[in-house]
């Protein structure tokens, strides 16, 4: 467990190879996609993220939807969700569940052990069980077929079963290849059958006849769906990412969408009664297609995508750190918003799709090579390009605009040949970009014009590859490191060498905190040295147990976060040069970046960008130095898995209430509104202010709904009040009130205080006013309330409310208290307790005020 950072969520995950499901709520359609151990639900209108589920105990294997419920399976367990709230779980299988199908008020599930179980959705009880002879590969409920399901098997046989009697009705043979998908057509008795050899059969179940057949050249059929808006079209997906549209009337291929996805198509389904096609794939993409092209061809209407290959670089961008820039093996540069998923986007590389169609090449082949280095500044984002990237095997530096989300057509081109960019850095002003090459040369470019401003040194700045370059905040110096085991400090403008720092080994990475002038250099073997640029001295030396993959400073330069190849993230305190936190992740951390509120990481083999929250911002964390032999604990790189509690009634558990008092020695304020106890002390002023200035006057015209007499000249009916009611209204109630009885009979101060909290403010004022014998009360009431106030001060409960009660009680009863000698001891005790508590509280408040004024006026 990390003391500083806690897993929060994963950004950039959209879908995987598990088929998505579509739900209808009212007039809107929603699609639910699987993202590993959780699922996301998007509205199909704009593909906005509606909600995301908590984590499951393992990867989700299949999903289904029925009305407002979502069903997911993990290993041998079925989870039932209402939106993102878990309401029940179904068990009973001994093998991993492979298929589920909602069937009216029941759910059918089939596991890898060829066992079929039917659960009642409302009660969760097992309705029936059946052991099958064949391995089931697909499952369908034919429309209008009562109590019947259709099973597709791995040997090309379809079986029609009656789930009520658990009997086999009919077997459909003659199909070749393994059945991979079954789909219901708009016509009754007709289904589509997709096979692993690419064949698609349109079969009539009632007559057991093959109506028509198609052949998909791309191999295995992964999805099938029929259009239901009056156009006789069918769509099929393949493992190569292509989509085919078939014309059922002409019994021929209508059109194809090549490279619709870069991975296997997991879902391709038409939205009910609409000319829209929804597709998802293992390439982490969700797309909506519309058929408005020439001849009814498809084009992308809207899409939601993430990295299709694991990202390798992540950097917080901007002063408020709300955006994360990432780049990965999928040759793309993306921007993720930490707070709003809809703002995430991919930076465009131009009209790649249209060029790929003209050249008949995959769009991925026309993209830039993967990014190896990235640097960005926000200050000039609206004037010109503000992001620099280096790419594999490329000597040119590419420029991007985060404001326009586009690639600049003019790269930074060096004058030398046969070199490759190895490091980049954009200055804090956004005008100049420094570029390091594998040849050892260090060049300055003007970012706006792209002109070469000169090189640092008379030849190569380093003997060998430059692995890092940085500048300070005011463009006075530049720092570079290379594989020649040196750190060189340059004067920025004349580009002359100021000093050289010999390093213990070849440098791998460099990060500079611009405000403090501390440069951290990662070396071979896991060592990290911190160099003070102003004095050109090594001031800190941190040893890791493995090679450093990435590192970064915190915003205030208190911590240095280092990720190593042994999957461990370490946080070093720069002031004490001690390790204060370390934890291990399930997979290797390829990149890390820190903001004041969050930590963001990318991991090897994972498509998502993991976001961690800084716990020190909202809770007290004791950061003691860790021992040298500390064993880091394994933490999931996503939200920590917590046991999912089932809400049996499907309702929220209610409002959470905290403890009445955290500790007995702490002065606790009340949870009542401040206006309640302040109004009690000033009730006379409030009554005087609210007193009407003039008596109420009768309305000029009576309302139309008053009753009238049935006479020639109608008159209003006046209800005669009984004399008894008139007299009773003027009578005062004699006897003890509920408050007085509660006060005399109660010995629990806390319960009495809660009772008074629930009373209205005027009621409390009246009860305290009528407590002395001269006002209708008794000596016992005054004595009892004095004891109540003394105990309330001693317990330190509701300090502000007790002070208000004390104030009003003394104001109304001061004459009786002064004239009664028997109450003097109680008054002395009350005064002593009040003075002790107020003196201690005033002391603490004064300390806080002094520290606050000091921090406000000191020059940090």
N, C-alpha and C positions, 0 to 999 in steps of 0.2 A: 504494500500500500504506500502510495506517495504521500508525503506530508504537504506538498505544495500544490500539485496538480491532480485534478480528478477528471476522468473521461466524461465528456459531455455528449457529443454526437458525431456522426460521420457525414461529411459533405460530399456531394458529387456522385452518390449512388442513386441510380434511376431504375435499373432492371437487371435481371440475369437470365439464365436459360430456363427457369421455371415459368410455364405459361401464365400470362396475366389473365385476370377475370374482369368482366364488365358488369356493373350494377346500374339499375335504374332507380332513381329517387325522384318522384314527381315527374317533371319534364326534363330533368337533367340526367346525364350519363356520367358515371364515375368508373375509373379503371384503377385496379389495385395491382401493383407490381411487387415482385419479391426482390429484396436486396440483401440476401444472405440469411441472417438470423432475424430479420424484421421485414415488414411490408410497408409500402407507401401507397397512399390513395390520392389520385389526381382527378380533377374534374376535366372532362373531355373538351369542354368549351374553350378553355385557355391553357390547359395542362398546368394549372397551378396546384401546388402541393396543398392538400386539404388537411391531412393528418398523417402521422407516422406511428407505428405500433411500438410498444416496448420490445426488448429483445427476447427471443425464445431461448430455450436451453441448447439449441443446436441449429444447423442450417435447415431452412424450410424446404421440404421435398415436393409438395404440391399444394395447390390452393383451389378453392371453389367459393361461390357466392350464391346466396339465396335470400331474396327480399333485402332486409337490412343487416343480415348476418354474413360474416366472412369466416370461412373454415380454412385452417392451416394444419399441416401435419409436420411433426418432427419425430423421426424414428418410428415408434409404435404408438404415438399419442396424437389425438386430434384436438385442436384448440378451437373454441367457438368464440368469436369476437363480435361485439356490437360497436361499430366504429373502431376505436382503439382501446376499448375496455373489454377485458377478458371476462366472460360470463360463465363458461363451463369447459370441462375437458372430458374427452371420451377415451377410454382405454379398453383393452381386451386382446389386442394383437400381440403376437410374439415375435413377428418380423417387422421390417421397415415397411411402412405404408407407401404404396406406389400410386394409387388412384383413389379419388374420392368423388362422390356424385350426390348432390342434394336431390332427394326424391320425395316431394311433398313435405310432410312433417317428419321425414326420416332422412338419415344420412347413410349412404352406402360407402364402405371403405374396403379396399382390397390390398393385402400386404404381399410381400415377396414370398411368403410361405404358402401362397395360393389359397389363403383363407379369406372368405368374404363375411363381413359383419355388418348388420343393419342396426343402427342406434336410433332411438327416439330422441329427436332434437330437444324437445321441451323437458323431458325427464332425464335424459342421458342413459337410460337403461338399454340393454341389448334386446332388440326385437327378434332377431333371428341370426343364425350362423350357417355357413356352408363352406365345405372344403371342395375346391375345384380340382379338375384333372389337368388343366392347362395353365400355363403362365399367361396372365392377362396383360395386354399391352395398351388397351384402350377401352373406354367405357362410355355408354350413351343410353339415354332414355328416349326411345322413339316417340315422337309426338302422337297423341291420342291413343297410345298403347297402354291400357290400364294395367298397373302392377307388373310391368314388364321392362326388362333392361336388355341391352344388346352388348355382348362382350366380344372384343377382338383379341385374338391370341397370337402367340409368336409363331405358330405353324400355319398361319393363313386361314384359320377357321373362325367363323362368327357363330356365336351361340345366343339364342333368344331364351331368356329365363323368366319364369314367373316368380317374383320375389315374395308373393304371399304364400304360395304353396311350396316354394323352393324346389320346383321341378323344371327340368330342361324341356322346352317346348319344341325347338327346332334347331338344326345345325345347317349353316350355309357354307358349302364347300366350293371348290373350284378356283379359289383365289391363290395367286402365287406370291410368295414372299411374305415377310412378317408384316402384320397389320400394325401400323403406327398411329393412325388417327381415324376417328369416326366423327362425322358431322351430319346434323339434321338439315335437310333441305326445306324450302318453303312448301314443297308438295308433300302431302301425306303419304306414308309408306315408302318414301324415297330417302335414301341416305347416301352420303359420300364416304368412300373407303379409300384411304391412302396407305400405300405399302412402302416397305423399305427399298424396293427395287425401282421406285419412281413411278409406278403405275397408280392411276386414280380411276376407280370404278364408281359409277353411279348405279346403285343397286335398288331394285324394288323388293321390299321385304315380303309383301303379301304374295307375290307370284314367284319369288325367288328367281328373278331374271335380271340380267345385266342390261341396263338401258343404254349406256354408252361408256366409253373408257377413254382415258387420256394417258399420255406418257410424258413425264417430266425428265428432261435430259440431265438435270443437275443431281440426280440421285435421290436419296431418301426424302419422302414427303413428311414434313414436320407439322404442318398445320393445314386445315381446310376450313372454309367458311363460305356461305351462300349469301348473296345479296338479296335483301328483302324489300326493296323499294320499287319493285315492278320490273327491274332489269334482270334478265336471266344470266347472271354472271357468277362465277365461282373463283375464289382465290386460293392459291396453294403456296406454301413456303418450303424452303430447302435448307439444307445444312450449310450451303455455301453463301447464304445471305441474299439469294435472289428471290423475287416474288413473281408468280405467274398469274395472269388474269385469263380465265377461260370463258368463251362464249358458249353457253349451253344450247342455244337455239341453233346455231350454225355448227355446233360440235367441233370447234376448232379453237386454237389459241388466239386470244384477242390482243393481248399486249404483255410485255414483261417489264419488270423494274429490276435492272441489273444492279448489283451492289447496293440494294436497299439498306442492308446492314452489313457490317464487316464480320459478323459472327453468325451462327446458326439462328434462323428465325424461330423464335419460341412461340410467338403469337401473331396471327394475322386474321383479324375478325372484323366483319362489317358491323357498324353500329345499326341497331334496329331501325328500319324504315328511313335510312339516310344513305346518301351517296358518299359516305366517309368510311375509310378503312383505317383501323388501328393496328399497329404492329409494334412488337418489342422483340429484343434479342439479347443475347449474351454479351453484345458489344456495349452494354450500358446505355442504351438509347430507347426512347419511346417516341413514336412518330404517328401523326395523323395525316392520311393521304386523301386528297380530293381528286375526283375524276372529271376535270374540266379542260384537259389538254386536247390537242388535235386528235380526233377520232375517239375521244373518251379515255385518253391515257391519264396516268396518275402523276401527281406531283405532290411534294411535301407541303402541307398546309401549315402545320405547326409541329414543333418537336421539342423534346426535353432530353438533353444528352449530358453525359459526363465523359471522363477519360475512358477510352476503350482499351487502353493498356496502362499498366501501373505508372503513376506520376513519380518523378524522381526529384523535382525541385518545388519547393513551396516558400513563398516570401510574403509577409504582411506588407500591405501597400497603403500609403496615405498616413496622414497625421493622426486620424482617429482609429486607424487599424481595423476598419470595418470590412476590408476587402483582402482576399488572399489570391495572389498570382501563382499559378502552377504550370508546370510543363512536364511532359512525360514521354514514354516510348511511342505513344500514338502520334507523335509529330505535331502536337497541337499545344497552344498556349491558352489557358483558360483563366477566367476571373470568377471567384466564388465570393458571394456576400455572406458574412458571418450571421447576420440577423434576418435576412429575407432571401429565401431560396429563389424567388422569381427573378432576382437581379443577377443571378449567375449566368455566364455566357462564355462563348468561345470567341477568341479574337480571330477575325476573318483573315484568310490568306489569299483572298481574291476569288474570282469565278472558277474555282477548281472543278465544280461539278459539270459545268458546261464544257470546260476544256477536256475533261475526262471522256465525255460523250463524243466529242469530235475526234479525239485520238484513240477512242476505244480502249482506254486504260482505266484501271481502278483509280478512284479519286485519291486514295492514300498514297499512291506512287507519285503523285504530283505535288505533295506537300513537302515542306522543308524537312530536313533530317532532324532527329531528336535534339533537344536543347541540352547543352552541357553547362551553361552558365547564364545567369539572368541578373539584371540590375535595373531598378526603376526609381523614379522620383516623381512626386505629385505636383510640384510647384509650377511646371510649364505644360501641364497636360492639355490645356485648351489652345495653346499656341502652336506646338509642334509635337513630334514624337517624343515620348518620355520613357520608353522601355527599350533596353538593349539586351539582345540574346546572342549567344554563341552556339553554333551547331556542329554536329559531328562531321568531321572532314571538310568543313567550310572555312575559307579564309576571310569571308565577308561577315561583318556584324549586321544583324537584322534589327531594324527599328520598328517599334509598334506604338500605336496611340491607344491608350486606355479610354479616352474620351469618345473616340469614334469606333473603338474595338476593331481596328483594321491594321494591316501590315503596310508599312511605308515601302513604296516601290524603289526607293533609292537607298541601298545599303551603304555601309561604311566600307569602302574598298581600299585596301593597303597598296602601297607601291611595290611591295616585294611579292615574289612568286614562290610557290611550293611551301607555303606555310599554312598553319591552321590556328584559328583563334582558340585560346585556352583560358582566358580570364577577361572579364569586362567590369567596368565601374562607371556609373554616371555621377557627376558631381552634384552637390546639394543644390546648386543654382539651376541645374538642368540644361546648361549650355554646352558643356564639354563632356566627352566620353573618353575614358582611357581604356585601351585595348592591349592585352598581353598575348603573345603568340608562343607557339611551341619552339620557335627558333631563338627565343630569349629577347626579342625586340619588344619595346613598350612604346606605343604611339598614342598621341592625343588627336581627337577629331572634334570638329564643331558639329554638334548634333543637328542643328537647324539646317545648315547648308551641306553638311556631309564632307566638308573640306578637311584635308589632312593638315594639322597644325604643327607637326614635327614629331621627332622621336626623342626619347629620354636617353641621354648619353651619346657618345660618338659612334657607337655601334650597337651590338646587342646589350641590353641592360643587364641580362643574366647569362650565365654560361649554361644554357639548357632551357627547358620548358619553364615558363612563368605560370605559377599555380594560383596566384592571387594578387589583386591590385585594389587599392583603396585610396580615398582622399579625405582630408579633414573637412570641417563644416564651413570654413572660410576660404578654401582654395589656396592655402599657403604651402602645404606640403602634400606629397603623394608617397605612398608606401607600396612596395612590391616585394614579393617573395618568389623563389623558384626552387628548382631541384638542385641548385648548386649550394644549398645549405646557407644561404645568406638572406638577410632582410635589408633592403636598401631604402633609404629615406631621401626623397628628391625634393628640390624646390620646385613648386608647381609651375610658375610662369616661365622662368628662364630654363626650366628643365635640366638643371644641373644637380649633381650628386652632392648631398649634404653629409651623410654618414652611412656606415655599413655596420650591421650587427651580425656577428657570426652565430649561427644556430647550431644546436647539437646534432641536427640531421637534416635530410631533405624535407622541404616543406610540402604539405599536401593541400592545405587550405589556409585562408586568411580572412579574418573579420576584424573590423576596426570600429570602435565606439568613437564617433566623431567629436562629441563634446568633451570627453575626458582624455582623448589621445592615447588610449590603451589598445594595442593591437594584439590579438590572440592568433597564434600560429600553430596549426596542427602538424606534427611531424610523423615520420614513419615510426612504427612501433607503439603508437598510442600516446605519445607525450604531447602535451600542449603547453607552450610557453607564452607568457604575457609580456610584451615589450612596451615600455614607456617611450613613446615617440619623441617626447620633448627632451629626455635625457639620453636616449639611445641605449637603454639598459634593460636587461631582462629582470623583471620584478616579481614574477610568479612562475612556478613550474608545477604543473598538474600531471600526474601519471595515471593513465588508463590501462586496462588489461587487454585491450584490443585496438585495432586501427580505427581512427576517427572517421566517421562518415559525414558528419556535419556538425556545426556549432554556431552559436549566436549569443549575443549579450542581451540582458534585459534592458528595458528602456532607461532605467536609472543607473545602469552599470553596476548594480550590486551583485548580480549573479552572472555566471557563465554556464550556459546549458550546452552539454556535449553529448552527442550520440555516437555510439561505437558499434563495430561489426558484431559484437556479442549480444546484440539486442538490448543493451542497457543504456538508459538515459541518466546522466549524472548532472547535478546542479552544484556548482562550486561557488562558495562565497568569496568574493575577491578581497574583501577587507581582512578577513581572518585566514585566507588561503586554506580553508577547510571544506571538506565535502559535507553538505547539509542535507542532501536528499539524493536518492537513486532508486530506480525501479526498472523492471524488465518488461518488455513487450513481447507478444507472441511471434512477431516477425521482425526482420531487420529494419531499422529506421534509416531511410535513405536521405531524408531532409528534415530540418527542424527550423522553426521560426517562433519568436516570442513577441507578444504585445503586452501592455499593462494588464489586460484582462484574460488573455488566452494564450495557450500554446498550441501550435498546429504542427502536425507531423505527417509525413508520407512513408509508406512501408512497402517493402519488396513483395511483389505478388498481389497487392491489394489495390483496387481501383479507386477507393475512397480516400478522402483527405480527412484525417482524424483531428477533431477539435477537443482540446482539454481546457478546463476552466481553472483559474487561479484561486485557490481556496483562501489565501491570505486576505482577500478583499472582503470576505463576508464572515469570517470566523477567526478566532484567535489561534495562531499556529506557533508552536514553540520550535524554533529552528536551532536545535543543538547540533554541534558537529558530530558526525557519525564516526564510529571506529574504523580502522583501516581494513579489518576483516569482515565488514558488514556484507550480508548476503541480500542482494536485491530481490524483492518479491515480484512475482509475475502479475501484471495487470493487463487486462484486455485493452486493445487499442481503440475500443469503442466504449459505449456506456456500460458501466459495470453491471453484470447480470445479477439481478435480484430476484428472489422467489416471487412468481406471479400469483397473487391472491385472487381467488375466484369470487366474484360478486354474485352470490346465488340469487339475489332478488333483482339484479340488474339495475340497482340504484346506487347513487353516491352514498358514502358512509356518513356524510354530515360534516358539520363545521368542527374543526379541531380546536380544542381549548387547552391552553398551556397551564402550567402549575401556578397556584395562587401566590406562592413565594418561592424563589429559587433557593435561598438559604435563610436561616433564622436570623443571622446577624446583619442582613441587608435591609435597608429601608426600602419598602416597596410602595410604589405609587398605585393608585386605583386605576381600574380599567374603565371607569365611567367617563363620559364626556366632560371636558373641562368646563363647559358652560353650565353644567348641572350644579357643581359645588360653588362656582363663582356667583351664580344666581341666588344661591341660598344665603350668601353673605350680603347680598345687595337687593333682597326681595322688596324692601320698603321703597327703594328708589324705583324699582321696576314697576311696582303697583302705582306709584304716583305718576310715573311717565305714561302708563297705559290707561290712566283714568280718563273717561270720556269728558270732553269739554262741554257738551250739551246733551240734554236728555234725548232719547230716541223719539222721533216723530212718526206718526202714523202715515202710511203710504197714501198718496192722493187717490189712486185708483186701486180698488181691490183686485186681487188676482182672479182670473176667470174660473178657476177650479173650485171656488168656495160655493157651498150649497146655498140655494135660495128656496123660499117658501112658494108653494103653488097657489098664488093669489092673483087678483087682477093687477095689483101693483106688487111685484115680487120684492121680498126683503131677504136680507142675508140671515141665515140661521145661526144664532148665537148659542153655543153650548153653555148651559148653566152649571157652574161648579158647585159641588156639594159643600155644605157648610163645614162638614167634618174634615174634608180635604183642606179647606181654607185654614181651619184652626190647627190641623196637624202640621201644616207647612211652617207655622210660626213657632211650633214647639221645639225646644232644644232636647237632644238626646242626653239622658242622664245615665251615668255609669262609666265603667272603664272601657277604653277603646282597645282595639286589637293590638296596637303598638304597646300600650301600657301593660296588657296582659302578657305579651311576648317578653317585655323587658323584665317583669317581675318573676316570670317562671323560667327564663333562660339563664343558664350558667356558661354557655359557650359564646365567647366574644366573637369568634369568626362567623358563626352562623347568624348572630345578631347583626353584625356588620353587613352581611349579605342581605338580610331582611330589610335593612334601612336603605340599601342601594336600590332596591326595587320600588321603594316608595317614591311618590311624586314630590317634587321640591316644595310646593305649598303645604303638602301634608306634613312633611318633616318640620317645617317652620311652625305649623300650628301645634304639633305635639310638643316641641321644645318650649313653646311659649306658655302652654297650659300645664306645666309640670310642677310648679311650686304650689303649696297649699293655698296661697292667696289667689291663685289663678285657677283653682279647681282641681289641683293635683294633690300630692301627698309628700310627706317627708321621705317615705320609703322610695318613691319614684326618683327624687333628686339624689338620694344616696346611691341607689342602684345605677343611675346613669353616670354618676361620678366614678364608681368602680368600673363601669364599662369603658369610660374614657382612659382611665389609668391602665387597664389591661390592653387596650388597643394601642396605646403608646408603647407599652412594653413589647408587644408582639411585632411592632413596626409594620403593621399592615395598613394599606391604603392611607399613606401619610397625609396626602393632600386633602382627602375627604374627611379624615378625623380632625384635621385642623379647622375645617369649615364647621363641623359639628361643635367643636369646642368653642369657637368664636360665637356662634349663635346662642349656645347654651348659657355662656357667661353673660351675654348681653341681656337676655331676658330674665335671668334669675340672679343677677348680681346682688340685688338688695336682700333677698332671702339668704343667700350664701354668706353675706357679711354679718347678718344678724343671728346666725346659728352657730354657736361655738362647737357643736358636735361635728361639724363638717370641716373644721379647720385642718385637721390632720390629713383628710383626703385631698383638700386643696393643695396642701404642701407637697404631697406625693405627686399629684398631677403636675405641679409646677416643676418639680425636680426632673421627672421623666421627660417633660417637654423641653426643658433647657438642655439636657444631655443630648437628646436626639438632634435638636436644631443646631447646637454647637458643632457636632460631628458633621452634619450635612453641610453646614456653611463652610466648614474647613475644606471639605472635598470639593465643593463648587468653586471655592476661591483658588484652589490648586489648578483646576481645569481652566479657569479664566486666565490665570497667570501664564500657563503654558501656551494657551491659544494666542494671547497677545504677543508673547515672545516669538512664536513661529510666524505670526502675521507681519511683524516688524523687522525680523532678522533678514539680512541679505543672504539668501542661499545661492 
